[in-house]
Amino acid sequence: MSESEGLNMEQSRERFANEVDVALAQSARPFAIHNARKVDARGVAEHYWLVSDGSAIIATGNRDADFAAACASVGLDADADSDSVSSADSGNAMTGSAGSVTDAAGRMMTPGYVDIHAHGSWGSSFDDGVQGIRLARAGHMMHGTTRQVLSLITNPLDVMCANLETVHGMMSARPDILGAHLEGPFLALSRKGAHDPECLKDPVPEYVDRLLHAANGCLRQITIAPELPHGISAIRQFAAAGVVPAVGERRGCRAEPLPVPDARVPAVSGRGRADAAAGLERVGRCGAAGRGGAAVQRVSVPGVDGPAAAAALYAHEKSVGPVRHAAL
């Protein structure tokens, strides 16, 4: 990429981030989208439309007459000149004029994605302050992630507290930011990945208190290694504060049991490098024991294809009860 191309890309990203800022600052108004290719859990539908009153989708369908009536019910004119979505400018559909009717021109329309573990986008990290969060969220929003829990990585504890305060401070004006997820600093050294080993810590109560105080209610989830000396007590402490502990980045569990049931961990993060395929069932049992069989289990299994991994998950679910899966 040439220097001029790189500059143009940065300017384009900043323009889109500004459009997101403007859109989020406006009051919600009725809008409609028509002539779309709808793709969701119910299947695919052509010539699809939806109408929103600004707070919720009130009608959907594929009949033009019904579309006109639905538009009229929220004060929109279905026959007015539409904001058209071109292939070169598809991202602007999200930030189009409020109170508008948008012609999707046959483009795909899906439910908004909600992401609970990503660290940034467009060359910016969620650890990079307000500007970094603005750009990274715009990058995710461009591709359909309408809401997000922002994942923050291991840093010196003071920096992590400041990053949590930044996330909390942005949430009142950014309904697309659902809170923060901490990946660190309470991880196993042997499974640290790209995390700075100098910043990894044992989760003594003082450190847990500092993070919870800085978060001021915005911390939604923390990835934690339960075998650390204060791991189980920290898990209880986080859970009591309403934070979801996710067991991960721990030493391999083939030869050791996962100390989860006694701590009532509501989420199990079965990261592939920590819990291999052979440990799937044991991780699943621990998760199911966590909160009345309603655990969330996130699993990635290196070397195992999607269908095989899904088959393994559903097989063990029959023996341990219902578990909500988010397979990566």
C-alpha positions in Angstrom: 0.0 0.0 0.0 1.4 3.4 -1.0 1.6 6.3 1.5 -1.2 8.1 -0.3 -3.4 5.0 -0.2 -2.7 4.6 3.5 -3.6 8.2 4.2 -6.9 7.9 2.2 -7.8 4.8 4.1 -7.2 6.5 7.5 -9.3 9.5 6.4 -12.1 7.3 5.2 -12.1 5.4 8.5 -12.2 8.7 10.5 -15.1 10.0 8.4 -17.1 6.9 9.1 -16.3 7.1 12.8 -17.5 10.7 12.7 -20.7 9.5 11.1 -21.2 7.0 13.8 -20.7 9.7 16.4 -23.3 11.9 14.7 -25.8 9.0 14.4 -25.5 8.0 18.1 -25.9 11.6 19.2 -29.3 12.0 17.4 -32.6 11.1 18.9 -34.0 7.8 17.5 -36.6 8.4 14.8 -38.7 6.1 12.6 -37.0 4.5 9.6 -37.6 1.8 7.0 -35.5 -0.4 4.8 -36.9 -2.2 1.8 -35.8 -4.3 -1.2 -33.3 -6.3 0.9 -32.2 -9.9 0.9 -32.9 -10.9 4.5 -30.7 -13.6 6.1 -31.4 -14.8 9.6 -32.1 -17.9 11.7 -35.4 -18.4 9.9 -33.8 -18.5 6.5 -33.4 -16.3 3.4 -36.1 -14.1 2.0 -35.9 -11.8 -1.0 -37.5 -8.4 -1.6 -37.7 -8.0 2.2 -38.5 -5.0 4.2 -38.7 -3.8 7.8 -40.1 -0.7 9.5 -39.0 0.7 12.9 -40.7 3.3 15.0 -37.3 4.3 16.3 -37.2 2.1 19.3 -38.1 -1.3 17.9 -38.9 -3.1 14.6 -42.7 -3.0 14.4 -43.3 -4.8 11.1 -41.5 -6.9 8.5 -42.5 -8.7 5.3 -42.1 -8.8 1.5 -45.5 -7.4 0.2 -45.3 -3.8 -1.1 -48.8 -3.0 0.0 -48.0 -4.0 3.6 -44.8 -2.0 3.5 -46.7 1.1 2.5 -49.2 0.6 5.4 -46.4 -0.1 7.9 -44.5 3.1 6.8 -47.7 5.2 7.2 -48.2 3.9 10.7 -45.0 5.6 11.8 -45.3 8.7 9.7 -43.1 7.6 6.8 -44.0 7.9 3.1 -43.1 4.6 1.4 -43.2 6.3 -2.1 -40.9 9.1 -1.2 -37.5 9.2 -2.8 -35.4 6.6 -1.0 -31.9 6.8 0.3 -30.2 4.3 -2.0 -27.5 2.0 -0.8 -24.8 1.5 -3.5 -22.2 -1.3 -3.5 -19.5 1.3 -3.0 -21.2 3.0 -0.1 -23.0 0.2 1.7 -21.7 1.2 5.1 -23.6 4.4 5.1 -26.9 2.6 5.4 -26.4 2.5 9.1 -25.8 6.2 9.4 -28.3 7.4 6.9 -30.6 10.2 7.6 -33.0 9.6 10.5 -36.6 9.3 9.6 -35.7 7.9 6.2 -36.8 5.2 3.8 -33.7 3.3 2.5 -33.7 1.2 -0.6 -31.3 -1.7 0.1 -31.0 -2.4 -3.6 -31.0 -6.2 -3.1 -28.1 -6.1 -0.5 -28.0 -8.5 2.5 -29.8 -7.5 5.7 -29.1 -9.5 8.9 -29.8 -9.0 12.6 -27.1 -6.9 14.3 -24.2 -8.9 15.7 -23.3 -8.7 19.4 -19.7 -9.4 20.1 -18.4 -10.3 23.6 -14.7 -10.9 22.9 -12.6 -8.8 20.5 -9.8 -6.4 21.2 -10.0 -3.8 18.5 -10.2 -3.1 14.8 -8.8 -0.9 12.0 -5.4 -0.8 13.7 -6.8 0.5 17.0 -7.2 -1.3 20.3 -9.9 -0.9 22.9 -7.0 -0.2 25.3 -6.1 2.9 23.3 -8.4 5.4 25.0 -11.4 7.2 23.6 -10.0 7.7 20.1 -8.9 4.0 19.9 -12.4 2.9 21.0 -14.1 5.2 18.5 -12.2 3.9 15.5 -12.2 0.2 16.6 -16.0 0.3 17.2 -16.5 2.0 13.8 -14.6 -0.8 12.2 -16.8 -3.4 13.9 -20.0 -1.5 13.2 -19.1 -1.2 9.5 -19.3 -5.0 9.3 -22.5 -5.4 11.3 -21.5 -5.6 15.0 -24.1 -3.2 16.4 -23.2 -3.8 20.1 -20.1 -5.0 21.8 -18.4 -5.9 25.1 -14.9 -4.4 24.8 -12.0 -6.8 25.6 -9.0 -5.3 27.4 -5.7 -7.1 27.7 -3.1 -7.5 30.4 -1.3 -4.3 31.3 0.1 -2.8 34.5 -2.8 -2.7 37.0 -3.0 1.1 37.0 -3.3 1.1 33.2 -6.0 -1.6 33.3 -8.0 0.5 35.9 -7.7 3.6 33.7 -8.9 1.6 30.7 -11.9 0.4 32.6 -12.7 4.0 33.7 -12.5 5.0 30.0 -15.0 2.3 29.0 -17.4 3.3 31.8 -17.1 6.9 30.9 -18.1 6.3 27.3 -21.1 4.1 28.0 -23.6 6.8 28.8 -23.2 8.3 25.4 -22.5 5.1 23.5 -25.4 2.5 23.7 -23.4 0.3 21.4 -20.8 -0.3 24.2 -22.1 -2.9 26.6 -19.2 -2.9 29.0 -15.8 -4.4 29.3 -14.2 -7.9 29.3 -10.8 -8.3 31.0 -8.5 -10.9 29.5 -5.9 -10.7 32.3 -4.0 -10.0 34.4 -5.0 -13.2 36.3 -3.8 -15.8 33.7 -1.4 -18.8 33.9 2.1 -17.9 32.9 2.5 -21.0 30.8 -0.6 -20.0 28.8 0.1 -16.3 28.6 0.1 -16.0 24.8 0.9 -12.4 23.8 0.2 -11.1 27.3 3.1 -9.4 29.1 4.4 -11.9 31.7 5.7 -9.0 33.9 2.1 -7.8 34.3 0.5 -11.2 35.2 -0.7 -11.4 38.8 -2.2 -13.6 41.4 -5.8 -12.3 42.0 -5.4 -11.3 45.6 -8.5 -9.5 47.0 -6.8 -6.1 46.9 -6.3 -6.4 43.1 -9.8 -7.6 42.5 -11.2 -4.7 44.5 -9.2 -2.2 42.5 -10.5 -3.5 39.2 -14.1 -3.6 40.4 -13.9 -0.1 41.8 -12.4 1.3 38.6 -15.0 -0.5 36.5 -17.9 0.9 38.5 -20.3 -1.7 37.2 -19.1 -1.8 33.6 -17.1 -5.1 33.9 -19.1 -7.9 32.4 -16.7 -10.8 32.2 -13.1 -11.7 33.2 -11.0 -14.5 31.9 -9.2 -16.1 34.8 -7.1 -19.1 35.6 -8.7 -20.8 38.6 -5.6 -22.7 39.7 -3.8 -19.5 40.7 -3.3 -19.3 44.5 -6.2 -16.9 45.0 -8.1 -18.0 41.8 -11.1 -19.6 43.4 -11.6 -16.9 46.0 -11.3 -14.2 43.2 -13.9 -16.1 41.1 -16.3 -15.9 44.0 -15.5 -12.2 44.5 -16.1 -11.3 40.9 -19.3 -13.4 40.7 -20.6 -11.7 43.8 -20.1 -8.4 42.1 -22.1 -9.5 39.0 -19.1 -10.2 36.8 -19.1 -13.4 34.8 -15.8 -15.3 35.4 -14.7 -17.3 32.3 -12.2 -20.1 33.1 -9.4 -20.0 30.6 -5.7 -19.4 29.9 -5.0 -22.1 32.4 -2.6 -25.0 32.5 -3.8 -28.1 30.6 -6.4 -30.1 32.4 -5.8 -33.6 31.2 -4.2 -34.6 34.5 -5.9 -32.3 36.9 -9.6 -31.6 37.6 -11.0 -28.2 36.9 -11.8 -26.6 40.3 -15.0 -25.0 39.2 -18.1 -26.6 40.8 -17.4 -25.5 44.3 -16.9 -21.9 43.1 -20.1 -21.9 41.1 -18.5 -20.4 38.0 -21.2 -19.3 35.5 -19.0 -19.4 32.4 -16.4 -21.8 31.2 -13.9 -20.7 28.5 -12.6 -23.9 27.1 -9.9 -22.4 25.1 -8.4 -25.0 22.8 -4.8 -24.4 23.9 -5.8 -24.9 27.5 -8.4 -27.6 27.3 -7.9 -30.0 24.4 -10.6 -32.1 22.8 -10.1 -34.9 25.3 -11.1 -32.5 28.0 -14.3 -31.3 26.4 -16.6 -33.5 28.4 -14.9 -32.7 31.7 -15.1 -29.0 31.0 -18.7 -29.3 30.0 -19.6 -31.1 33.2 -17.9 -28.4 35.3 -19.7 -25.7 33.5 -23.1 -27.4 33.9 -22.5 -27.8 37.6 -21.8 -24.1 37.8 -25.3 -22.6 37.8 -28.1 -25.1 37.6 -27.0 -26.4 34.2 -27.2 -23.0 32.5 -23.5 -22.4 31.9 -22.0 -20.7 28.9 -19.3 -22.7 27.3 -17.0 -21.2 24.7 -14.9 -23.8 22.9 -12.3 -23.8 20.2 -10.6 -27.1 19.4 -7.5 -27.0 17.2 -7.4 -29.6 14.5 -11.1 -30.5 14.9 -13.5 -29.2 12.2 -16.7 -27.4 13.0 -19.2 -30.3 12.5 -17.1 -32.7 14.5 -16.7 -30.1 17.4 -20.4 -29.4 17.3 -21.2 -33.2 17.4 -18.9 -33.5 20.5 -20.7 -30.6 22.2 -24.2 -31.9 21.6 -23.1 -35.4 22.6 -21.9 -34.3 26.0 -24.9 -32.0 26.5 -27.1 -35.1 26.5 -25.3 -36.4 29.6 -24.8 -33.1 31.5 -28.0 -31.1 30.8 -28.5 -27.9 28.8 -25.5 -25.8 28.2 -25.5 -22.7 26.0 -22.6 -23.0 23.5 -20.8 -20.2 21.6 -18.4 -22.2 19.4 -15.4 -20.4 18.0 
